[in-house]
Amino acid sequence: MMIRALCLTFAAAFVMTACASAPEAMPRASAIAETVRVEMPVDPRDNGLTWAQLELIEALAGEYKARGHGPFVISYPQNAGNADAALGAIADVRNALYGHGLDWREIGGGAYEAGGYAQAPVIFSFTRYRAVAPECENRWRDVRNARPGSRWGGFGCATEHNLAAMVADPRDLVTPRTFDDPDAARRQTVLDRWRQGQSTTSERSAGESGTVSRAVE
């Protein structure tokens, strides 16, 4: 009975030690989703898009291609004094977005109730992510009396803070990107060469040689 009690005591102490020494979470950079919403005024007297509108569309297209996710939504006013002009502007906007590299399938749209407003705008919106840097401690704690598995806020926190400031698309901090479609033509070329017993590597020119220079020995 005494041996069993000792075994239980040692087991409980082992579990408590393991829990106490479990490593704590380190500070990490993260990102949160936010909605970009931009209004574009539409004047029925304009004949097509103005230079200011074209510059706005170019800037939005660049931001969407760099950090946008989901559909690029174009909302037009319904029951507005300039409803017809807004619909005509949207057709030009779609062509401009396509010219800046957006696929037709990436562009969505819908109507919103303008309530009879005479100069209702066309609204552009899409989702992007904003990087969130971790909070770093301003001072170092005494590391001499640290228990196993403990951490210090200074370790790695500055790196994560800089990562949040430099990342091109903050969504990469939340989830990895998907792979692009494979090159089907190149894959077929490799298979054909392999079946014919030929080398499947790409041919290199003399300028791409990997020979080590012997100019200085």
N, C-alpha and C positions, 0 to 999 in steps of 0.2 A: 504493500500500500504506500509505504514511504517512497519507494522507487518511482511509482506511478505519479505521485505528487511532485517529485523532483522533475520528472520528465515534462509534466504539464507546465511547471514553472519555467523550465528552460525554453519550452516551445513558445510560451507567451512572451518571454523576454526577447526571443529571436524575432517574433512577429513585430513587436514594438520597435526593435532596433531597425528592422527592414523598413517599416513605415517612416521612422524618423529620418532615415538616410535616403529616402526617395528624392531624386533630384527635382528641384523646382523649375517652373517654366521660365525660359529666358525671354527677354524683351524681343519682340518681333515687329517689323514693319507690316502694316496691313493696309487695306483699302476699303472704302465704302462707295456704294453706287449713288450717283446723283443725276438729276435730269437737267440737261441743257435745254433752255427754252428761250428762243429769240423771236421777236416780232419784226415783221417787215411791212412798213406802211405801203399801201397801194392807192395811187391816185388815178381815178378813171380818165383823167386828161392825158396821162402818159401814153406814149406810143411804144410799147415794149418796155423792157427792163432798163432802168437808169444805170449809170456807171456806179453809183453808190450801191445799188442793189446787186449788181454783178460782183462787186468786191466783197459784199457780205456773203454771197453764195459761195464764192471761192474760199473765203476764210472758214465757213462752216464745213465745206466739203473736206478741206485739209484737216480740220480738227476731228471730223468723223472718221476719216481714214486712219488717222494716227491713234485715236483713243476711243472711238465710238463703238458701241455694241448694241445689238438689236436693230430694229428698223429705223431708218431716217424718216420721221413722220412729218408730213405737211398737212396742216389743218387750215381749211378755208372757211370764211364766214358765210353763214346761212342767214337769210332774211336781213341782209345789209344793203345799204345804198350802193355800194361798190361791189356787189357779189359777182356780177358778170366780169368786171375788170379783174377781180381776184382770181377767177377761174382761168382767164386768159393768161394772167401772170404765172400761174402754177404750171401751165404747159411750157412756158419759157424756162421756168425754174428747173423742171425735170430735164429738159435738154441741156441746160447748163451743168447740172449735177452729173449727168452722164458724160459730158465732155471733160469733167474733172476727175473721172475715174470711178464713179459710183455705178454699180450694177442696177439695172431696173428692178431686180428682185429685192434690193436693199431699201427701196423707197416705198413707203406706205403713205396712207392719207386718210382723211375723213373730214367731216364738217363739224363746226361748233356753232352754237346759237349766238348770233350777234345782236339780237334784240332790236333790229331796226337801226343800228348805229350806221351813220353815213360813211365813215372812213374806217371801217374795220380792217385790222391787219391780217396778213397771212402769218401763221405761226409755225415755226420749225422747232422740232424737239427730237432728242435722242438721249440715250443713256451713256454715261461715261463714269469712270471711277476716279476717286480722289485719294491719293496716298495719305496714310495716317502714320506719323512717326511715333515711336514709343517715347514715354517719358523717362529721361535719363536722370539718375541721381547726381547731384552737384558735388558730392563728396564721397570718398571711399571709407567704407567701414573697416574696423580692425580685422584683418584676415588671420591674425595669429590664433584667435580663439574660435575659429569657424568649425562647425560640426560637419561631418561628412555629408555630401549631397547638397550643401548650401551653395548659394550663388551670390554674386555681387553685381549690382546694377550697372557698374561700369564696364563689365566684360561683354563685349559685343554690341553694347547699346549704341555707341557712336557709329559703328559700322551700319547698323540697321537704320539709324537716323539718316545717314548719308544715302543709303539705298533708297529710302523713301523720297529723298530729294532728287535723285538722279534717274529713277526708273522711267522709261519712255511711256509705257502703258501700265498704270497702277494695278490694273486687273491681274497682271502677272503675279502680283503678291498674294492673290487669293486663289487662283486656279491656273494651271499651266495652259499654254496654247495648244491647239490641235495641230497635227501635221498637215502640210499641204498635200494635194493630190500627187501621187507618184507620176513620173515621166513614163507614160506607156510606150512611147516610141523608143526611148533609150532602153527600156526593159526588153522590148522585142528584139532590138539590135544585139543585145548581150546574149539572149537565148539563141538567136540564129548563129552567131559566131561560135557559141559553145557547142551546138549540135554539129557544126562543120569542123570542129576541132581547132578552131582558130583562137588567138588570144582575145580575151574579152576586155582588156584594158584599153584605154584611149591612147592613141598615138601621140608621141611627143616630138617636138621639134628639137633641133640642136641647141636652141637657146634655153630649153627647159631641162637640160641635162642636170642630173644630180651628182656629177663627178666632182670630187674635191679638188680644188685648185692646188697646183704645186708651184705656184709662183714664188712662195716664200717657204723655205724648208729649214 
